[in-house]
Each structure stands twice: as structure tokens, then as C-alpha cells.
Amino acid sequence: MSNENDLMEKIVSLCKRRGFIFPGSEIYGGFANSYTYGPYGVGLKNNIKSLWWKKFVQDRENVVGMDGPIILHPKVWEASGHATNFNDALVDCKNCKKRFRADHLVEDVAGVDLEGNLDEMKKILDEKVKCPACGKRDWTDVRNFNMMFKTKLNSTDGVTEEVAYLRPETAGAIFIEFKNIVDSMRVKVPFGIAQIGKAFRNEIVAGNFIFRLREFEQMEIEYFISPGVDWESVFETWLQAQEEFALELGAQKSKLRRYEHPKEKLSFYSKKTVDIEYEFPFGGFKELFGLANRTDYDLSNHTKHSGQKLEYRDTESGEVYVPHVIEPTFGLDRSMLVSLLAAYTEEDIEGDTRIVMKFPKKLAPVKVAVFPLLKNKPQLVEKARGIYDELRKQFACEFDDNGNVGKRYRRQDEIGTPYCVTIDFDTVGMGEDAALTDTVTIRDRDSMKQERIKVAELANWFVSHLD
Ligand SMILES: [Zn+2]
């Protein structure tokens, strides 16, 4: 591929053309930074979630799952620190009224990171920074805006309204269930609680498709450990597991790297944070997954604010303590983007460009497409329908009789379907070779090679080839 920016454009266009991802609220002129996952997009997304759940919950004896509410008691966010600390420094241009991230403007122009220091930011803005939109230098004060989405709950008296928030991260829902899970599940430290769900951040977002969204989905684990344990080695084990998962999405090893946050830039709850970064086609390496040591910050603060002791009693030693927590976080939308970017392939086939999405087979939204060779031959269509009806009991399947077989292959290549099955005259005993009756051709997405398989053996063949 000639140009990396090109690649993003090609992905965005393919996603819309083939039903993976549509721009949000498009018939109303669009709605910035919102997207709809279409039929194949939700298929891909569900497959990523299943892969994650299998790897991190089902395959592990000491990780359990849960699914908490998006709107939690507002005190959760006081305890977690989000109510006071989860801010973006924003500034408005008085001339054109556009709003910007003040820290980003200052960092771009002066090359310094003044995180949190609003007065200093204002000074540098007034001295050196022109509005990127209109070129004037006429700034308001720099102000902190909380990034949580606020909402109001109706009350039964119809008068008072209670303020609540859409959760800015999924973790809070997990911490407040610590006690219920310890009491009901007989888990022993070290153990993890996993959750997949939406989180919301009211940010000023600068495009890049589904990379950064105000409404996004996280896959997170809170992994509780004893405060006395060698946490660095636990941390390293999780980092490796996260890297493995990135490879399972299809990411090339050379496009992954680790980035450790410098001490002075750590989030307010973290003792150590390392990002697994992916080299995106816009702006190079950027965060894909994160791993943080949140210490006992959350459990201790929820204990303080709720008055409920969130402790763990070691049944063997009798020791009672507040566990520390290692938190692997995976952005689901970013995982989608990486699997799309990594899968996208252009091949030159006798002067024609073949676009093919080489998803790992586990992630492909459609596993098998079934075609009758010709649409207007009832014997072929009927036989193909029968095979399709059988296969779809086990696999995500699609039936296609539109256009010629070449066109159908091209479409399935762009969807990333690993196998296409064609029912022809030989299959129904109308061909020249009677020995081919009740056989079909299977075409492989990547090699484009075809082989003939007995209809009776199809399901087993796919079981062994799709794993
Ligand atoms: Zn301006």
C-alpha cells in the first residue's frame, strides 16, 4: 500500500460499503464521533468479545465475570476521585468561539506538558499560541471541565432531580461488587473479576474513525492480589497476555510496543501504568491496551465513602487485608480497528486488484458462504439451500445467488469469509462425472485454491479447518 493515510480511507470506505461500520445518525447529516456497527461489524465485535472472554475468563480458574449498571450511585464517582480529578483543561477562542484542549495547544507549540497547571497554560497561550481555527490570539481563561456525562434522574415527587453520571470507566462497577463476589463465589486471592461494557467520556475528540469515541466499549479485569506479593511479576504476566491477545486480533508483532507512563504523568490512582501501543496509520504508535497497578486505592476509598469494609480474609493464615489490584484494560473499539487494519490486504490478480480481509478465522463475521452455481437452475438452488440450512446450524453462514460466482467471491473476500462452497451440476448428478455426485467445491479465501469435498463430510471439514 502506497500511503498509510490511504489505508484509513480505504478501511472507512470498505466498512461502509460492506456493512461493517456506518457513520452515526447519517440521515440527519451525521453526528460527530458516533458510529453504528452494522451486521458484519457486530459479528466481528461479538467474535472479539467471545475470544477475549474465552481467553481471560473461561480458560482461567480464578477469573469470574459480571455485568454491572452503566448508571451507578453518584457516590461511586466521589469515592473513585472521578468527580474531582477527571478533568480536561479547555480554552475557548473569544474571536471564533471554538473550544480546544488547552494542554494540547500548549504542548504542540511550546513543547511542554503542563498537565493541571491552568495559570501557566493561560500564560503561554496568551504569549505564543494562535487559534488554529481563525489565527487570532484572544483566549478565555483555561478551565477544567469534568469529562463525565451528567444526567438527571426523575424522582417520585416530580420536583427534585438527582444528578447521576454515565460511568466514565467500567472498573467502578466491579469494585463496588467486590464483597458480593467474595461472599458468593468462594474466590481466593489472587483472583480477577472481568467485565465487558460501555463507558462514556465527554471529551473533545479529533476524528480518527472509531479510535477515540465519547461512547466506547471496554473489556476489563480487576485482578486482586495480596499486598505482600511480588506484583511486578504479576504485572509482567498480564502484559504478556495482553500482547498475545493483540496478536490474536491479527496485529503484526512489529506494530506493537510497550510504553511505560513516566511517574509524574500517572493517573491519580496508579502506581505503574504500561500501555500496549499499536502503530496506527495516523500519528504512529498509540494506546491499544493499558495495564495499571491501582494498589488498594479503589477498595480503600470505597470503604471510606460507603462505610462497608472491603477486605479479604485469608482462610489459611487468618490474615485480613485490603487487596491490591492489577488492572488490564482492553478497548473493544480499538481492538476492532486493529483487526480491520491488520486484515486489509490488496493483491494484484492478473492486473486486477483483489481486496481481501484476512481476518483470523475465529474473528471472521461470516465463516462460510454457500452459492448455487446458477440462480436460474432450481435443482442447484434447492440443493444449495439444503446445504446452507444444515451448515448454518453450526456456523455463521451466508447464502448468495446474486450475479456470477466471481462477483460473489469478491464480495466474500471483502467481508473476510474464509470459505465459499459452490454447488454445481456435478453436485446434483447432472455433470459429466458421476463420481462427483454429492460433492461440492470449497474455495479458500487466502490461497483461492479450490478442493472438492463430499457434502456429508462438509460440517466436520469446517469444524477442523475453522479452529
Ligand atoms: Zn479562533
Boltz pocket constraint, residues with backbone or C-beta under 6 A from the ligand:
constraints:
  - pocket:
      binder: B
      contacts: [[A, 93], [A, 94], [A, 95], [A, 96], [A, 97], [A, 98], [A, 131], [A, 132], [A, 133], [A, 134], [A, 135], [A, 136]]
      max_distance: 6.0
